[in-house]
Amino acid sequence: MLEKLIVIKSETGLHARPAALIVKEAQKYRSKIALVKNDNEYSCKSIMNLLSSGARKDEEVLLRVSGEDEEAAFEALAKLLEGNLEA
C-alpha cells in the first residue's frame, strides 16, 4: 500500500470536472485507489463517491493506493492531484 498527503489545488475543490478527470485516470488501473478525508475513504473510481468527499481548495487529503499495479497508479494519480485540475 502506498500513501501520500496531498493538498487540493483546484480553485473550486473536487467538483464535477476535476472529479471526472480523477475517475477517468483511476479506472485505468486494477488497484484500489481512494482519497481519505476526516477518516472517511472515498473511491477514486466512482464520481459520486468522490464528489461526496466535499474536498475543497487547500484541504489535505490522503491518497491511498493498493493492488497489483499500485506503483503506476500511485504515480499517475499523485501527479494529477498535485497538478492543475482546472486545465
C-alpha positions in Angstrom: 0.0 0.0 0.0 1.2 3.5 -0.9 0.0 6.7 0.7 0.7 10.4 0.4 -0.8 13.5 1.8 -1.9 15.9 -1.0 -3.2 19.4 -0.8 -6.1 20.0 -3.2 -5.1 22.9 -5.5 -8.2 23.1 -7.7 -9.7 26.6 -7.2 -13.2 25.0 -6.8 -12.2 21.9 -5.0 -13.2 18.5 -6.2 -16.3 19.5 -8.2 -17.6 17.6 -11.2 -14.9 18.4 -13.8 -11.8 17.6 -11.6 -13.6 14.6 -10.1 -14.3 13.3 -13.6 -10.6 13.6 -14.6 -9.6 11.7 -11.4 -12.1 8.9 -12.1 -11.1 8.6 -15.7 -7.4 8.1 -14.7 -8.2 5.8 -11.8 -10.3 3.5 -13.9 -7.1 2.7 -16.0 -5.8 0.7 -13.1 -6.7 -2.5 -11.3 -5.6 -1.3 -7.8 -7.9 0.1 -5.2 -7.5 3.9 -5.3 -9.0 6.1 -2.7 -8.8 9.6 -1.1 -9.1 9.7 2.7 -10.5 12.8 4.4 -11.6 13.0 8.0 -11.1 9.2 8.4 -13.6 8.6 5.6 -12.4 6.8 2.5 -13.7 7.8 -1.0 -13.2 5.6 -4.0 -11.5 7.4 -6.9 -13.3 5.1 -9.3 -16.7 6.5 -8.5 -17.6 10.1 -9.4 -20.5 10.2 -6.9 -18.3 8.8 -4.1 -15.5 11.2 -4.9 -17.9 14.2 -5.0 -19.3 13.2 -1.7 -15.9 13.9 -0.1 -16.6 17.6 -0.4 -12.8 18.3 -0.7 -12.2 22.0 -1.0 -9.2 24.1 -2.2 -6.2 23.9 0.2 -7.6 20.9 2.1 -5.3 18.0 2.8 -6.4 14.5 1.7 -4.6 11.2 1.8 -4.1 9.4 -1.5 -4.2 5.6 -0.7 -3.4 3.0 -3.4 -3.1 -0.7 -3.0 -3.0 -3.6 -5.5 -1.1 -5.2 -8.3 -0.3 -2.0 -10.3 -0.2 0.3 -7.3 3.1 2.0 -8.2 2.0 3.1 -11.6 -1.5 4.1 -10.3 0.0 6.0 -7.4 2.4 7.9 -9.6 -0.3 8.9 -12.1 -2.9 9.9 -9.5 -0.5 11.8 -7.3 0.7 13.8 -10.4 -2.8 14.5 -11.4 -4.0 15.6 -7.9 -0.9 17.8 -7.4 -1.4 19.5 -10.7 -3.9 22.0 -12.1 -7.2 20.0 -12.4 -8.8 23.1 -14.0 -6.8 22.9 -17.2 
